[in-house]
Amino acid sequence: MKIRFKDRLEAVEWIADFVENEGQFEVLREQLHFNFIYEGVYFLDIEEEIGEVVSLDGSRKENR
């Protein structure tokens, strides 16, 4: 499914409402950025399952 946006703010708000976690947010935000650089248009091409960024070092960082 290909989704076009009028600007970056609209796209980022849509991503924030659509995703389930921060990893998915990062993947879609990077795709949005890449698409704009190479195509000049803000859009996402959503697959059935969204990729996710994970940490493999096993450590947890807490915000304080």
C-alpha positions in Angstrom: 0.0 0.0 0.0 1.5 3.3 -1.1 0.5 6.4 1.0 1.3 10.0 -0.1 1.5 13.0 2.3 1.4 16.7 1.6 4.3 17.4 3.9 6.7 15.9 6.5 4.6 16.9 9.5 1.5 15.1 8.1 3.6 12.0 7.4 5.3 11.9 10.9 1.9 12.3 12.6 0.4 9.5 10.5 3.4 7.2 11.3 3.1 8.0 15.1 -0.6 7.0 15.0 -0.1 3.9 12.8 2.9 2.1 14.5 2.9 -0.1 17.5 6.4 0.7 18.9 9.5 2.9 18.5 11.3 0.4 16.3 8.6 0.5 13.7 8.5 4.3 13.9 12.2 4.6 13.1 11.9 2.2 10.1 9.0 4.2 8.6 10.6 7.6 9.4 13.8 6.5 7.6 11.8 5.2 4.6 10.0 8.6 4.4 13.3 10.4 4.5 14.8 8.2 1.8 11.8 8.5 -0.4 11.8 12.3 -0.2 15.5 12.5 -1.0 15.3 10.3 -4.1 11.8 10.9 -5.3 11.1 14.5 -4.1 7.7 13.3 -2.6 6.7 12.3 0.9 5.3 8.8 0.7 5.5 5.4 2.3 5.2 2.0 0.7 3.8 -0.1 3.5 4.2 -3.9 3.5 2.0 -6.4 5.3 4.5 -6.5 8.2 6.5 -3.5 9.1 10.2 -4.0 9.8 11.6 -3.1 13.2 14.9 -1.7 14.6 16.2 -3.7 17.6 19.3 -3.6 19.8 21.3 -6.8 19.7 23.7 -5.9 22.6 21.2 -7.0 25.3 21.6 -3.9 27.4 18.7 -1.7 28.4 18.9 2.1 28.7 16.5 3.9 31.0 15.5 7.5 30.6 15.8 9.4 33.8 
